[in-house]
Amino acid sequence: CSHLCGRCSHLCGRCSHLCRRCSHLCRRCSPRSHLCRLCSHLCRRCSHLCRRCSHLCRRCSHLCRRCSHLCRRCSHLCRRCSHLCRRCSHLCRRCSHLCRRCSHLCRRCSHLCRRCSHLCRRCSHLCRRCSHLCRRCSHLCRQKT
């Protein structure tokens, strides 16, 4: 084949063979569509690349780990940016805010209510329990409608 290695830009010997110089697999003709662990340019589960940076998240296989730009085929963020909600895989409206499809905050906020999903009106942080005060601003939470 005539595909270039993503890391050293040298031709691989044949399809699914290592690059002779840097020992990294060719992007297009590598088995299982992944590069070696050192390179980490392709995901082990799929071969979808972020068009901007050409890097994939190891876990969700759709997100760029290095530049944190979303793949056009999905809307998931990588593990490194920590913008995903713990109990769902949807994006939060902003960092430290509630996810659109669930009532749990992202990891960066970590103000998750264990028994309810109520928000304090003033500080937008979850309370400990229903009708309890928010830790930060000491205001009662409101029920999510």
C-alpha positions as CSV (number, residue, x, y, z in Angstrom):
1,C,0.0,0.0,0.0
2,S,1.0,3.6,-0.1
3,H,-0.3,4.9,3.1
4,L,1.8,7.0,5.4
5,C,2.4,6.4,9.0
6,G,0.6,9.1,11.1
7,R,3.6,9.6,13.3
8,C,6.7,9.5,11.2
9,S,5.2,10.0,7.7
10,H,7.0,6.9,6.3
11,L,5.4,4.3,4.1
12,C,4.4,1.0,5.6
13,G,5.7,-2.2,4.0
14,R,2.3,-3.7,3.2
15,C,-1.2,-3.5,4.5
16,S,-1.4,-4.2,8.2
17,H,2.4,-4.0,8.5
18,L,4.4,-1.8,10.7
19,C,6.2,1.3,9.5
20,R,9.8,0.2,8.9
21,R,11.3,3.2,10.6
22,C,9.1,4.0,13.6
23,S,7.2,0.7,14.1
24,H,3.9,2.4,14.1
25,L,1.0,1.0,12.1
26,C,-0.3,2.7,9.1
27,R,-3.6,4.6,9.7
28,R,-5.7,3.1,6.9
29,C,-4.4,-0.4,6.5
30,S,-3.7,-1.3,10.1
31,P,-5.5,-4.3,11.6
32,R,-8.5,-3.4,13.7
33,S,-8.0,0.2,12.6
34,H,-5.8,1.2,15.5
35,L,-2.2,2.3,16.0
36,C,0.1,1.1,18.8
37,R,-0.3,2.3,22.4
38,L,2.5,4.8,22.1
39,C,1.0,6.6,19.2
40,S,-2.7,6.4,20.3
41,H,-3.9,8.1,17.2
42,L,-6.7,5.7,16.5
43,C,-9.3,4.2,18.7
44,R,-9.2,0.5,19.4
45,R,-13.0,0.1,18.9
46,C,-13.5,2.2,15.7
47,S,-11.7,4.1,13.1
48,H,-13.5,7.4,13.3
49,L,-11.2,10.4,13.5
50,C,-11.9,13.9,14.6
51,R,-11.4,15.9,11.5
52,R,-9.6,18.7,13.2
53,C,-6.9,16.9,15.2
54,S,-7.2,13.2,14.1
55,H,-7.2,11.9,17.6
56,L,-9.7,9.7,19.3
57,C,-10.8,9.1,22.9
58,R,-10.0,5.6,24.0
59,R,-13.3,5.2,25.8
60,C,-16.0,6.8,23.8
61,S,-14.2,6.4,20.4
62,H,-15.7,9.6,19.2
63,L,-13.9,12.4,21.0
64,C,-10.6,14.0,20.6
65,R,-8.5,13.6,23.7
66,R,-5.9,16.2,23.0
67,C,-7.8,19.1,21.6
68,S,-11.2,18.4,23.2
69,H,-13.0,19.1,19.9
70,L,-16.1,17.0,19.3
71,C,-16.3,14.5,16.4
72,R,-19.0,15.4,13.9
73,R,-20.6,11.9,14.3
74,C,-21.4,12.3,18.0
75,S,-21.5,14.9,20.8
76,H,-19.5,13.2,23.5
77,L,-16.6,14.7,25.3
78,C,-13.5,12.7,26.2
79,R,-12.7,11.5,29.7
80,R,-9.8,14.0,30.1
81,C,-12.0,17.1,29.8
82,S,-14.5,15.7,32.4
83,H,-17.5,17.6,31.0
84,L,-19.6,14.5,30.8
85,C,-22.3,13.8,33.4
86,R,-21.6,10.8,35.6
87,R,-25.0,9.1,35.0
88,C,-25.4,10.0,31.3
89,S,-23.3,10.6,28.2
90,H,-24.8,14.0,27.3
91,L,-23.1,17.3,27.3
92,C,-23.7,19.8,30.0
93,R,-24.9,23.2,29.1
94,R,-21.9,24.8,30.6
95,C,-19.1,23.5,32.8
96,S,-20.4,22.8,36.3
97,H,-24.0,23.0,35.1
98,L,-26.8,20.4,34.8
99,C,-26.9,18.0,31.9
100,R,-29.7,18.6,29.5
101,R,-31.1,15.1,29.7
102,C,-30.6,14.3,33.3
103,S,-30.5,16.1,36.6
104,H,-26.9,15.4,37.7
105,L,-24.0,17.7,37.6
106,C,-20.8,17.0,35.8
107,R,-17.7,15.8,37.6
108,R,-16.0,19.2,37.7
109,C,-18.9,20.6,39.8
110,S,-19.3,17.6,42.1
111,H,-22.3,19.2,43.9
112,L,-24.6,16.3,43.2
113,C,-27.6,15.7,45.4
114,R,-27.9,12.0,46.4
115,R,-31.6,11.8,46.9
116,C,-33.1,14.6,44.8
117,S,-32.4,16.6,41.7
118,H,-33.3,20.1,42.9
119,L,-31.4,23.2,42.2
120,C,-30.9,26.3,44.3
121,R,-32.2,29.3,42.4
122,R,-29.4,31.6,43.3
123,C,-26.2,29.5,43.0
124,S,-27.5,26.6,40.8
125,H,-26.0,24.0,43.0
126,L,-27.8,20.9,44.1
127,C,-28.9,20.5,47.7
128,R,-28.2,17.5,49.8
129,R,-31.8,16.4,50.0
130,C,-35.2,17.6,49.1
131,S,-36.1,20.9,50.8
132,H,-32.6,21.2,52.3
133,L,-30.3,24.2,52.1
134,C,-27.7,24.5,49.5
135,R,-24.2,24.2,51.0
136,R,-22.8,27.3,49.3
137,C,-25.5,29.9,49.4
138,S,-27.8,28.6,52.2
139,H,-30.9,28.9,50.1
140,L,-33.7,26.4,49.8
141,C,-33.7,24.3,46.6
142,R,-36.5,24.4,44.2
143,Q,-38.1,21.3,42.7
144,K,-37.2,20.8,39.1
145,T,-40.3,21.1,36.9
